[in-house]
Amino acid sequence: MASSKQNITDLTVVGSKGGLFIGWKGNSLVQLKNYSSYHIDVEVHDNDSGEVWRFTGFYGNPDERKRHQSWELLQQLGHDQRLP
């Protein structure tokens, strides 16, 4: 479940002890593009400079048997290279 508040995006993971969180300061619009239990992918629109860029936060699967899924996710995210 994703919830958005001013300058905070909190992605609560159901059935898990943790979750992912992104916060920021300043005059920027942050648009959530994609997320899972192991990543957050956002577009940042800096209203002061006019620049648009991409931020991806990533946490690899702690289970070694599922690490290949982490690499597959990174490859999938890497295909979208429209923004720096």
C-alpha distances in whole Angstrom, upper triangle without the diagonal:
4,7,10,13,17,17,14,11,9,6,6,7,8,12,12,14,13,10,11,12,14,17,20,23,25,25,23,20,17,16,12,14,12,10,10,10,14,14,13,15,16,19,21,23,26,27,30,31,30,29,26,24,22,20,18,17,18,18,20,19,21,23,26,26,23,24,25,21,21,24,23,19,22,24,22,20,24,25,24,26,27,26,27
4,7,10,13,14,11,7,6,5,7,9,11,15,15,16,14,11,10,10,11,14,16,20,22,22,19,16,14,12,9,11,11,9,10,11,14,13,11,13,13,16,17,20,22,24,27,28,26,25,22,21,19,17,16,15,16,17,20,20,22,24,27,28,24,24,26,22,21,24,23,19,21,24,21,19,23,24,22,24,24,23,25
4,7,10,11,8,6,6,7,8,12,13,17,17,18,15,12,12,10,11,12,15,18,20,20,17,15,13,12,10,13,13,12,14,14,17,15,13,15,14,16,17,19,21,22,25,27,26,25,22,22,20,18,18,17,19,20,23,23,25,27,30,31,27,28,29,26,24,27,26,23,24,27,24,22,25,26,24,26,26,24,26
4,7,8,6,5,7,9,11,15,17,20,20,20,18,14,13,11,10,10,12,15,16,16,14,12,10,10,9,13,14,13,15,17,18,16,13,14,12,14,14,16,18,19,21,23,22,22,20,19,18,17,17,17,19,21,24,25,27,29,32,33,30,29,30,27,25,28,27,24,24,27,25,22,25,26,23,25,24,22,24
4,6,5,6,9,12,14,17,19,23,22,22,19,16,15,12,11,10,11,13,14,14,13,11,11,12,12,16,17,16,19,20,21,19,16,17,15,16,15,16,17,18,20,23,22,22,20,20,19,18,19,18,21,23,26,27,29,32,34,36,32,32,33,30,28,31,30,27,27,30,28,25,28,29,26,27,26,24,25
4,6,8,11,14,17,20,23,26,25,25,22,19,17,13,11,9,9,10,11,11,10,9,10,12,13,17,18,18,21,22,23,20,17,17,15,15,14,14,15,15,17,20,19,20,19,19,19,18,19,19,22,24,28,29,31,34,36,38,35,34,35,32,30,32,32,28,28,31,29,26,28,30,27,27,26,23,24
4,7,10,13,16,20,23,26,24,23,20,17,14,11,8,6,6,7,8,9,8,8,8,11,12,16,17,17,20,20,21,18,15,15,13,13,11,12,13,14,15,18,18,18,16,16,16,15,16,16,19,21,25,27,29,32,34,36,32,31,33,30,27,29,30,26,25,28,27,23,25,27,24,25,24,21,21
4,6,10,13,16,19,22,20,20,16,14,11,8,6,5,7,9,12,13,12,11,9,11,11,15,15,15,17,17,18,16,13,14,12,14,13,15,15,17,19,21,21,20,18,18,16,14,15,14,17,19,22,24,25,29,31,33,29,29,30,27,25,27,28,24,24,27,25,22,25,27,24,25,24,22,22
4,7,10,13,16,19,18,18,14,11,9,6,5,6,9,12,15,15,13,12,9,10,8,12,12,11,13,14,15,13,10,11,10,13,13,15,17,18,21,22,22,21,18,17,15,13,13,12,15,16,20,21,23,26,28,30,26,26,27,24,22,24,24,21,21,24,22,19,22,24,22,23,23,21,21
4,6,10,12,15,14,14,11,8,6,5,7,8,12,15,18,19,17,15,13,13,11,14,13,11,12,12,13,12,10,13,13,16,16,19,20,22,24,26,25,24,22,20,18,15,14,13,14,15,18,19,21,23,26,27,24,24,26,23,21,24,24,20,21,24,23,20,23,25,23,25,25,23,23
4,6,9,13,12,12,10,6,5,6,9,11,15,18,21,22,19,17,14,14,11,13,11,8,8,8,10,10,9,12,13,16,17,20,22,24,27,28,27,25,23,21,18,15,14,12,13,13,16,16,18,21,23,24,21,21,23,20,18,21,21,18,19,22,20,18,21,23,22,24,24,23,24
4,6,9,9,10,8,5,7,8,12,14,18,21,24,25,23,21,18,17,14,16,14,11,10,8,11,12,12,15,16,20,21,24,26,28,30,31,31,29,26,24,22,19,17,15,15,14,17,16,18,20,23,24,21,22,23,20,19,22,22,19,21,24,22,21,24,26,25,27,28,27,27
4,6,6,8,7,5,8,11,14,17,21,24,27,28,26,24,20,19,16,17,14,11,9,6,10,11,12,16,18,21,23,26,28,31,33,34,33,31,28,26,23,20,17,15,14,13,15,14,15,17,20,21,18,19,21,18,17,20,20,17,20,23,21,20,23,25,25,27,28,27,28
4,6,9,9,9,12,14,18,20,24,27,30,31,29,27,23,22,19,20,17,14,11,9,13,15,16,19,21,25,26,29,32,34,36,37,36,34,31,29,26,24,21,19,18,16,18,16,17,18,21,21,19,21,22,19,19,23,22,20,22,25,23,23,26,28,27,30,31,31,31
4,7,9,10,14,16,20,23,27,30,33,34,32,30,27,26,22,23,20,16,13,11,14,17,18,22,24,28,29,33,35,37,39,40,39,37,34,32,29,26,23,21,19,17,18,15,16,16,20,20,18,20,22,19,19,23,23,21,23,26,25,25,28,30,30,32,34,33,34
4,6,7,11,14,18,21,25,28,31,33,30,29,25,25,21,22,19,15,12,9,12,15,16,20,22,26,28,31,33,35,38,38,38,36,33,30,27,24,21,18,17,14,15,13,13,14,18,18,16,18,20,18,17,21,22,20,22,25,24,23,27,29,29,31,33,32,32
4,7,11,13,17,20,24,27,30,32,30,29,26,26,22,24,21,17,15,11,13,16,17,21,23,27,28,31,33,35,37,38,38,36,33,31,27,24,22,18,17,14,15,14,13,15,18,20,18,19,22,20,19,23,24,21,23,26,26,25,28,30,30,32,34,33,32
4,7,10,14,16,20,23,27,28,26,25,22,22,19,21,18,14,12,9,10,13,14,18,20,23,24,28,29,32,33,34,34,32,30,27,24,21,18,15,14,11,13,13,12,15,18,20,18,18,21,19,17,21,22,19,21,24,24,22,25,28,27,29,31,29,29
4,7,10,13,17,21,24,25,23,22,19,18,15,17,15,11,10,7,8,10,10,14,16,20,21,24,26,28,30,31,31,29,26,24,21,17,15,12,12,10,13,13,13,16,19,21,18,18,21,18,16,20,20,17,18,22,21,19,22,25,24,26,27,26,26
4,7,10,14,18,21,22,20,19,15,15,13,14,12,9,9,7,8,8,7,11,13,16,17,21,22,25,27,27,27,25,22,20,17,14,12,9,9,9,12,13,14,17,20,22,19,18,20,18,15,18,19,16,17,20,19,17,20,22,21,23,24,22,22
4,7,10,14,17,19,17,16,13,14,12,14,13,11,12,11,11,10,8,11,12,15,15,18,19,22,24,25,25,23,21,19,16,13,12,9,11,12,15,17,18,21,24,25,22,22,24,21,18,21,22,19,19,22,21,19,21,24,22,23,24,22,21
4,7,11,14,15,13,13,10,11,10,13,13,11,13,13,13,11,8,10,10,12,12,15,16,18,20,21,21,19,17,15,13,10,10,8,11,13,17,19,20,24,26,28,25,23,25,23,20,22,23,19,19,22,21,18,20,23,20,21,21,19,18
4,7,10,12,11,11,9,12,12,15,16,15,17,17,17,14,12,13,11,13,12,14,14,16,18,19,20,18,17,16,14,12,13,12,15,16,20,22,24,27,29,31,28,27,29,26,23,25,26,23,22,25,24,21,23,25,23,23,23,20,19
4,7,9,8,10,9,12,13,16,18,17,20,20,19,17,14,14,12,13,10,12,11,13,14,16,17,16,15,14,14,12,14,13,17,19,23,25,27,30,32,34,31,29,31,29,26,27,28,24,23,26,25,22,23,26,23,23,22,19,18
4,7,8,10,11,14,16,19,21,21,23,24,23,20,17,18,15,15,12,12,11,12,12,14,16,16,16,16,16,15,17,17,20,22,26,29,30,34,35,38,35,33,34,32,29,31,32,28,27,29,29,25,26,28,26,25,24,21,20
4,6,9,11,15,17,20,22,23,26,27,26,23,20,19,16,15,11,11,8,9,9,11,13,13,14,15,16,16,19,19,23,25,29,32,33,37,38,40,37,35,37,35,31,33,33,30,28,31,30,26,27,29,26,25,24,20,20
4,7,10,13,16,19,22,23,26,28,27,24,20,19,16,14,10,9,7,6,7,10,11,12,13,14,16,16,19,20,24,27,30,33,35,38,40,42,38,37,38,35,32,33,34,30,29,31,30,26,27,29,25,24,22,19,19
4,6,10,13,15,18,20,23,25,24,20,17,15,12,10,7,5,4,5,8,9,9,10,10,11,12,13,16,17,21,24,28,30,32,35,37,39,35,34,34,32,29,30,30,27,25,27,26,22,24,25,21,21,19,16,16
4,6,10,12,16,17,21,23,22,19,15,14,10,8,6,5,7,7,10,12,11,11,9,11,12,12,15,17,20,23,27,29,31,34,36,37,34,32,33,30,28,29,29,25,24,26,24,21,22,23,20,20,18,15,16
4,7,9,12,13,17,19,19,15,11,10,6,6,5,6,9,10,13,14,13,12,10,10,9,9,12,13,17,20,23,25,28,31,32,34,30,29,29,27,24,25,25,21,21,23,21,18,19,21,17,17,16,14,15
4,6,9,11,15,18,18,14,11,9,5,5,6,8,11,13,16,17,15,14,11,11,10,10,12,14,17,20,23,25,27,30,31,32,29,28,28,25,23,24,23,20,19,21,19,16,18,19,15,16,15,13,15
4,6,8,11,14,14,11,8,6,5,7,9,11,14,16,20,20,18,17,13,12,10,10,10,12,14,17,20,21,24,26,28,29,25,24,25,22,20,21,20,17,17,19,17,14,16,17,14,16,15,14,16
4,7,11,14,14,11,8,6,5,7,10,13,16,18,21,21,19,17,13,12,10,10,10,12,14,17,19,21,24,26,27,28,24,23,23,20,18,19,18,14,15,16,13,11,14,14,11,13,13,13,15
4,7,11,11,8,6,5,7,10,13,16,19,22,25,24,22,20,17,15,11,11,9,11,12,14,16,17,21,22,24,24,20,20,19,16,15,16,15,11,12,14,11,9,13,13,12,14,15,15,16
4,7,8,5,5,6,9,12,15,18,21,24,26,26,25,22,19,17,13,12,9,9,10,11,13,14,17,19,21,21,18,17,18,14,13,15,14,11,12,15,12,10,14,15,14,17,18,17,18
4,5,5,7,9,12,16,18,22,24,27,30,30,28,26,23,20,16,14,11,11,10,10,11,11,14,16,18,18,15,15,15,12,11,14,13,10,12,15,13,12,15,17,16,19,21,20,21
4,6,8,12,15,18,21,24,26,29,32,32,31,28,25,22,19,16,13,11,9,8,10,9,12,13,16,16,13,13,15,12,11,14,14,11,13,16,15,14,18,20,20,22,24,23,23
4,7,10,14,17,20,23,25,28,30,30,29,27,24,21,17,14,11,8,6,5,6,7,10,12,14,15,12,11,13,10,8,11,12,9,10,14,13,12,15,17,18,20,22,21,21
4,7,10,14,16,19,22,25,27,27,26,23,20,17,13,10,7,5,4,6,8,10,13,16,17,18,15,14,15,12,9,12,12,9,9,13,12,10,13,15,15,17,18,17,17
4,7,10,12,16,18,21,23,23,22,20,17,14,11,8,6,5,7,9,12,14,17,19,21,22,19,17,18,15,13,15,15,11,11,14,13,10,13,15,14,16,17,15,16
4,7,10,13,16,19,21,21,20,17,14,11,7,6,4,7,9,12,14,17,20,22,23,24,21,19,19,17,14,15,15,11,11,13,12,8,11,13,11,12,13,12,13
4,6,10,13,15,18,18,16,14,11,9,6,5,6,9,12,15,18,20,23,25,27,28,24,23,23,20,18,19,19,15,14,16,15,11,13,15,12,13,12,11,12
4,7,10,12,15,15,13,10,7,6,5,6,9,12,15,18,21,24,26,29,30,31,28,26,26,23,21,22,21,18,17,18,16,13,14,15,12,12,11,8,10
4,6,9,12,11,10,8,6,5,6,7,10,13,16,20,23,26,28,31,32,34,30,28,29,26,24,24,24,21,19,21,20,16,17,18,15,14,13,10,10
4,6,9,9,7,6,5,7,9,11,14,17,20,24,27,29,32,35,36,37,34,32,32,30,27,28,27,24,23,24,23,19,20,21,17,16,14,11,12
4,6,6,5,5,6,8,11,12,16,18,22,25,28,31,34,37,38,39,36,34,34,32,29,30,30,27,25,27,25,22,22,23,20,19,16,13,13
4,6,5,7,9,12,14,16,20,22,25,28,32,35,37,40,41,43,39,37,38,36,33,33,33,30,28,30,29,25,25,26,23,22,19,16,17
4,6,8,11,13,16,18,21,23,27,30,33,36,38,42,43,44,41,39,40,38,35,35,35,32,30,32,31,27,27,28,25,23,21,18,17
4,5,9,11,15,17,20,23,26,29,33,36,38,41,42,44,40,38,38,37,34,34,34,31,29,30,29,26,25,26,23,21,19,15,15
4,7,10,14,16,20,22,26,29,32,35,38,41,41,43,40,37,37,35,33,33,33,30,28,29,28,24,24,24,21,19,16,13,14
4,7,10,13,17,19,23,26,29,32,35,38,38,40,36,34,34,32,29,29,29,26,24,25,24,21,20,21,18,16,13,10,10
4,7,10,14,17,20,24,26,29,32,35,35,37,33,31,31,29,26,26,26,23,21,22,21,17,17,18,14,13,10,7,8
4,7,10,13,16,20,23,26,29,31,32,33,30,28,27,26,23,23,23,20,18,19,18,14,14,15,12,10,9,5,5
4,7,10,13,17,19,22,25,28,28,29,26,24,24,22,19,19,19,16,14,16,15,11,11,13,10,9,9,6,6
4,7,10,13,16,19,22,25,25,27,24,22,22,20,17,18,18,15,13,15,15,11,12,14,12,12,12,9,9
4,6,10,13,16,18,21,22,23,20,18,18,16,13,14,15,11,10,13,12,9,10,13,11,12,13,11,11
4,7,10,13,16,19,20,22,18,16,18,16,12,14,15,12,11,14,14,11,13,16,15,15,17,15,14
4,6,10,12,15,16,18,15,13,14,12,9,11,12,9,8,12,13,10,12,15,15,16,19,17,16
4,7,8,12,13,15,13,11,13,12,8,11,13,11,10,14,15,13,15,18,19,20,22,21,20
4,6,9,9,12,9,7,10,9,6,8,11,10,10,13,14,14,15,18,19,21,24,23,22
4,5,7,9,6,6,9,8,6,10,11,11,12,15,16,16,18,20,22,24,26,26,25
4,6,9,8,7,11,11,10,13,15,14,15,18,19,19,21,24,25,27,30,29,28
4,5,5,7,10,10,10,13,15,15,16,19,20,21,22,25,27,28,31,31,30
4,5,5,8,10,10,12,14,15,16,18,20,21,22,24,26,28,31,31,30
4,6,7,9,10,12,13,15,16,18,19,21,22,24,27,29,32,32,32
4,5,6,7,9,10,11,13,15,16,17,19,21,23,26,29,29,29
4,5,5,7,9,10,11,13,14,16,17,19,21,23,26,26,26
4,5,5,6,9,10,11,12,14,15,17,20,22,25,26,25
4,5,5,6,9,10,10,12,14,16,18,20,23,24,24
4,5,5,6,9,10,11,12,15,17,19,22,22,21
4,5,5,6,9,10,10,13,15,17,20,21,20
4,5,5,6,9,10,11,14,16,19,20,21
4,5,5,6,9,10,12,14,17,18,18
4,5,5,6,9,11,12,16,16,16
4,5,5,7,10,11,15,16,16
4,5,6,8,11,14,15,16
4,5,6,8,11,12,13
4,5,6,10,11,11
4,6,9,11,12
4,6,8,10
4,6,7
4,7
4
